[in-house]
Structure formats: structure tokens, C-alpha cells
Amino acid sequence: MRILQLILTLFLILTTPVALASCSPEEDFDLSGTELTPDNSDQEDNENAEDNESGNNESGDNEENVSGNEDNETDEEDTGGADTEDGEDNSNGNETDSDMKTDSITLKISNTTFRAVLEDNATARAFAALLPLTITMNELNGNEKYYMLPDNLPTASSRPGRIENGDLMLYGSNCIVLFYDTFTTSYSYTRIGKVVEPNGLAAAVGNGRVTVTMEIP
């Protein structure tokens, strides 16, 4: 029995260091000889944190880009609005120019052209709206040429008392009269306009019927 106990004691003494050595924390291999997998959880956490930070930065950049695009679009809208307003102002200006009244016409008689200034009244404007017009005017009293329009014009007749060379008048509501002499009168007329430089008008119209072309220059 003692011999058996001694053998067991020796066995325990001899086997104990081996068991302790197998549990050494510095060993890189487990009991089966397989390499231990290192704990990478901290590294993965760091990489995930870096990825999140990078993603946040990219998101911030995207938000800044979107904000910049919105600012550009706002600027473009403001500019477009200003351009539109300018366009509307120009359009209104063009309409104003087109609506300006005609203040003069030309009278072509043979090879001579005379300029007449129109009155600022409804009769003159209605007459100017008929131009260009080429008419044959008849002689009357040695001081005027006249032509009967097919339609009536608005009238605001009065007695001028004196007719002057170059006066362009409306007698009644449809008779155009061009005077080439100066004299007194008791008749009523609506003034249309007056030839600016009537010198040579009497010679141009002559003694009989004459063709006159009236137009806006």
C-alpha cells in the first residue's frame, strides 16, 4: 500500500506542472494546437466610428451642396423676376411708342413734297388713320382744292375768320380742303393741319384738278 501511495504521489507531483503550463495566458494556441483568433472588436468599433464620422462629413457636404444649389436657384429666380419685370417695362414702353400720335404728314404734288403739321384733335387723327391716300382734288374759287371722302370724319367746326395759304381743313364732315391762298371767310371749318412752308404750293397745284398723295413720313 505504501508503495502504491508513493507511486501516486510521485505521479501527481510530476503531472502538476504540465497542467499549469497548458493554461499559460501567453500561449497563442489552444489545447488542440489551433491558433487563437485575436479579439478585433475594439478595432471594428474604431473602424465603424470612423465610417460614421466620414458618413456624417459626407452628409454635411451634401447638405451644404443642396443649400448652395437652393441659394443659386433663389438667385436665378430673383434675376429671372428682375428680367421679367424689365421685359414687361420694355414691352410697355414699346406700346407707348406705338401709340404715339402722328404729328405730321407729307403731301406729294407732282415732283414737289410739302410737310404739314397736324392738329391735336380727333379729326386729324381720324384723317391720319386713312393714310396713305392718293386723291384727285378739284379746283374751287381760285384759292382751294377739295376732295369728297367716302366716309365721314369727326367734326369740331368753328369760324376761323381768316384762311391762310397752306391750311388743310375739313368742310362739313367729309370734304377735305387744301387752301393755296390767304383770304377772309365767314364759313365754318374743322382744322386738320397746316403746310409748314407753303411757298410754291400755288404753283404746284396749278389751276385745275391735281393729284395729291398724302402719307405719314
C-alpha positions, 0 to 999 in steps of 0.5 A: 500500500505504501508503495502504491501511495508513493507511486501516486504521489510521485505521479501527481507531483510530476503531472502538476506542472504540465497542467499549469503550463497548458493554461499559460495566458501567453500561449497563442494556441489552444489545447488542440494546437489551433491558433487563437483568433485575436479579439478585433472588436475594439478595432471594428468599433474604431473602424465603424466610428470612423465610417460614421464620422466620414458618413456624417462629413459626407452628409454635411457636404451634401447638405451644404451642396443642396443649400448652395444649389437652393441659394443659386436657384433663389438667385436665378429666380430673383434675376429671372423676376428682375428680367421679367419685370424689365421685359414687361417695362420694355414691352410697355414702353414699346406700346407707348411708342406705338401709340404715339400720335402722328404729328405730321404728314407729307403731301406729294404734288407732282415732283414737289413734297410739302410737310404739314403739321397736324392738329391735336384733335380727333379729326386729324387723327381720324384723317391720319388713320386713312393714310396713305391716300392718293386723291384727285382734288378739284379746283374751287374759287381760285384759292382751294382744292377739295376732295369728297371722302367716302366716309365721314370724319369727326367734326369740331367746326368753328369760324376761323375768320381768316384762311391762310395759304397752306391750311388743310381743313375739313368742310362739313364732315367729309370734304377735305380742303387744301387752301393755296391762298390767304383770304377772309371767310365767314364759313365754318371749318374743322382744322386738320393741319397746316403746310409748314412752308407753303411757298410754291404750293400755288404753283404746284397745284396749278389751276385745275384738278391735281393729284395729291398723295398724302402719307405719314413720313 
